[in-house]
Amino acid sequence: MTAGDAFANARVLITGTSSGIGRELARRLAAPGVHLALVARRAERLAALAPELTATGATVRTYRVDVRDREAMARTVQDFAAQAGGLTHVIANAGISWGDRLLEGDSRDMAEVLETNVQGMLHTLAPAVPLMVARRSGQLVAISSVAGFRGIPNKGAYCASKAAMRMLMDAFRPVVRPHGIRVTTICPGWFDSELTARNAYPMPFMVPVERAAELTLRAIARGRKTYVFPWQMRLVVPLLQRVPDRILPIH
C-alpha cells in the first residue's frame, strides 16, 4: 500500500495550514474523493490555498480558528465531521516558537508557546476521539520536534511543549488502541519554514518542506508510533541527551 492509497477518500483535519508543513501536507493530500479541513488563524492565506486544492478534485473547507480556543476547536471538529461524513485523520500541527525572555522576568512568551503548542494540540485532538470511537477507526497525529528530546537554552518553553506533546501521545495510545484508533507522533529536525527562517544559528540536516511533508505522510500511512526525521537526527537524538549543559550554545 502506498501513502496515496492510505489516504484515498480520507477525511482529514489539519491545523496550522496557512504555512510550512501544514500547508504542504494539505497540498499532498489533496485528491479526488479526499475531504480536507484547513484550520489556521490567517484567513487570507486559507482563502488563497483553498482554490489550489479544490482544483485537484478535493473537497476543501476552511476554518479561521485559534487552536487555543477550546470551544471553537470543538465546533470546528464537529462541523467538519458532519459535513464530510466522518473523520479519518486529525493532524495537530499548529505551533509557535518564541525565545524564553527568562532573564527579563517575563513569562508571557513562554506561556503563549505552551498554550498554543500543548493546549492547542489537546483542543484539536480530544474532540475527534468520540467520533472515531463511534466508528472504531481513525488516526490522531501530532507534529512534535526533535527539540522535545533536549532543552535548548532560551528555547525552554518550545522544547518543553514538544516533549509534552510526545508524552501525551504516548499516554493516549494504549487508551484509544482498543477502539481502533492509531496514534502517531512526528518529530522532525529542521526543515525550511517561517519559524526556521528566523533562526540565526546553524541548523544541520535541514530538509525542504516538501520532503518533510512526504516523510510525515509516509509515517502516518504506515501507522508509525513515533517517527524522527531526517535519518541523521535519529542518530543525533541519543547524543543530544548526553551533551553537557556547559557546551550548549545560548541563542
C-alpha positions in Angstrom: 0.0 0.0 0.0 1.4 3.4 -0.9 0.8 6.6 1.1 -1.6 7.7 -1.6 -3.7 4.5 -1.1 -3.8 5.1 2.6 -5.4 8.4 2.2 -7.9 7.5 -0.5 -11.3 9.1 0.4 -9.8 10.3 3.6 -11.4 13.0 5.8 -8.5 14.9 7.2 -8.4 18.0 9.5 -5.1 19.8 9.7 -4.3 22.8 11.9 -1.6 25.3 11.1 -2.3 25.1 7.3 -1.5 28.7 6.5 2.2 28.0 6.0 5.0 25.5 6.4 4.5 21.8 6.7 0.8 22.1 7.4 0.2 23.8 4.1 2.4 21.3 2.3 0.6 18.3 3.9 -2.7 19.7 2.6 -1.2 20.1 -0.9 0.0 16.5 -0.9 -3.2 15.1 0.4 -5.5 16.9 -2.0 -7.0 14.5 -4.5 -10.4 13.5 -5.8 -12.6 12.0 -3.0 -10.5 13.5 -0.2 -12.1 15.9 2.2 -9.8 18.5 3.9 -10.4 20.8 6.8 -7.8 23.7 6.7 -7.6 25.3 10.1 -5.5 28.4 10.8 -5.6 32.0 12.1 -4.7 33.7 8.9 -7.9 33.7 6.9 -6.4 35.3 3.8 -3.8 32.5 3.4 -6.5 29.9 3.8 -8.6 31.7 1.1 -5.6 31.6 -1.2 -4.8 28.0 -0.7 -8.3 26.5 -0.9 -8.8 27.0 -4.7 -5.5 25.4 -5.4 -6.5 22.3 -3.5 -10.1 22.3 -4.9 -8.7 22.2 -8.4 -7.3 18.7 -7.7 -10.8 17.4 -7.0 -10.6 17.5 -3.3 -13.4 18.9 -1.2 -12.0 21.7 1.0 -13.4 23.6 3.9 -11.6 26.4 5.7 -11.9 27.4 9.3 -10.3 30.6 10.8 -9.8 29.4 14.3 -7.2 29.9 17.0 -6.3 26.4 18.4 -6.1 27.9 21.9 -9.9 28.4 21.8 -11.2 25.1 23.1 -14.9 25.6 22.3 -14.2 26.9 18.8 -12.0 23.9 18.0 -14.7 21.5 19.3 -17.2 23.2 17.0 -14.8 23.0 14.1 -14.1 19.3 14.5 -17.8 18.6 14.9 -18.8 20.7 11.9 -16.2 19.2 9.6 -17.0 15.6 10.6 -20.7 16.3 9.9 -20.1 18.0 6.6 -17.5 15.4 5.4 -19.4 12.4 6.6 -16.8 11.3 9.1 -13.2 11.9 10.2 -10.3 9.6 9.4 -7.3 11.7 10.5 -6.7 14.7 12.7 -3.2 16.3 12.4 -2.3 18.7 15.2 0.3 20.8 13.5 -0.2 24.4 14.7 2.6 25.7 16.7 4.8 28.7 17.5 8.3 29.3 18.8 9.5 32.3 20.8 12.5 32.9 22.9 12.0 32.4 26.7 12.9 36.0 27.8 13.7 34.4 31.2 16.3 37.0 32.2 13.8 39.7 31.7 11.5 38.1 34.2 8.6 38.0 31.7 6.7 34.7 31.3 4.2 35.8 28.6 6.0 34.4 25.6 6.7 31.1 27.3 3.1 30.8 28.4 1.9 31.6 24.9 4.2 28.9 23.4 2.9 26.3 25.9 -0.7 27.3 25.4 -0.5 27.2 21.6 1.5 24.1 21.2 0.3 21.9 24.1 -3.2 23.1 24.8 -3.8 23.7 21.1 -2.9 20.1 20.4 -5.3 18.9 23.1 -8.1 21.1 21.8 -7.5 19.7 18.3 -7.4 16.0 19.1 -9.7 15.5 22.0 -13.0 16.4 20.2 -12.2 13.9 17.5 -11.8 10.9 19.8 -15.5 10.2 20.5 -16.2 10.5 16.8 -13.5 8.0 16.0 -14.6 5.7 18.8 -18.1 5.6 17.4 -16.6 4.4 14.0 -13.9 2.3 15.6 -11.3 3.8 13.3 -9.2 6.9 12.9 -5.7 8.3 13.5 -4.5 11.0 15.8 -1.3 12.8 14.7 0.8 15.4 16.4 3.7 17.3 14.9 6.3 17.4 17.7 10.0 18.0 17.2 13.5 16.7 18.0 13.7 19.7 20.2 11.4 17.7 22.6 14.3 15.4 23.4 16.6 18.1 24.9 16.2 21.5 26.5 17.8 24.3 24.4 18.9 27.5 26.2 16.4 30.3 25.6 14.0 27.8 23.9 12.9 26.0 27.0 9.2 26.6 26.6 9.3 25.4 23.0 11.3 22.3 23.9 9.0 21.6 26.9 5.9 21.9 24.7 7.3 19.4 22.2 8.3 17.0 24.9 4.8 17.3 26.4 3.2 16.6 23.1 5.2 13.4 22.7 4.4 12.3 26.3 0.7 12.9 25.9 0.6 11.0 22.7 2.4 8.1 24.3 -0.2 8.1 27.1 -3.1 8.4 24.6 -2.0 5.4 22.5 -3.0 2.5 24.8 -6.2 4.2 25.7 -7.6 4.5 22.2 -6.0 1.5 20.6 -8.8 -0.9 21.7 -11.2 1.4 19.9 -9.4 1.0 16.5 -7.6 4.4 16.7 -3.9 4.8 15.9 -1.7 7.5 17.4 1.4 8.9 15.6 3.9 11.4 16.8 6.1 13.1 14.2 9.4 14.5 15.4 11.1 16.5 12.6 14.5 18.0 12.7 14.9 21.3 10.9 13.0 22.0 7.7 12.6 25.2 5.8 9.7 27.2 7.2 8.8 30.6 8.6 9.9 29.5 12.0 13.3 28.3 11.0 13.8 31.3 8.7 14.1 33.4 11.9 16.9 31.3 13.4 20.3 32.9 13.2 22.2 29.7 14.2 23.4 26.6 12.3 20.6 24.1 11.5 22.3 20.8 10.4 20.5 18.3 8.2 17.9 20.9 7.1 15.4 19.4 4.6 13.0 21.1 2.2 9.4 21.4 3.5 8.2 19.2 0.6 10.5 16.4 1.8 9.3 16.9 5.4 5.7 16.5 4.3 6.5 13.4 2.2 8.2 11.7 5.2 5.4 12.7 7.5 2.7 11.3 5.3 4.6 8.1 4.8 5.0 7.6 8.6 1.2 8.3 9.1 0.3 5.8 6.4 2.5 3.2 8.0 1.0 3.8 11.4 4.3 4.6 13.0 4.1 5.3 16.7 6.9 7.9 16.9 8.9 8.9 13.8 12.0 11.1 13.8 13.4 12.5 10.6 15.7 13.0 8.8 17.6 9.8 9.4 20.6 11.7 10.7 18.5 13.1 13.6 17.6 9.6 14.7 21.3 9.1 15.3 21.8 12.5 16.9 18.9 12.4 19.4 20.6 10.0 21.8 23.7 12.1 21.7 21.8 15.3 22.4 20.5 13.9 25.6 24.1 13.5 26.8 25.6 16.8 25.8 26.8 18.7 28.9 25.0 21.9 29.6 28.2 24.0 29.5 28.8 23.4 25.8 25.2 24.2 24.7 25.1 27.4 22.7 22.8 30.1 24.0 20.8 31.5 21.2 
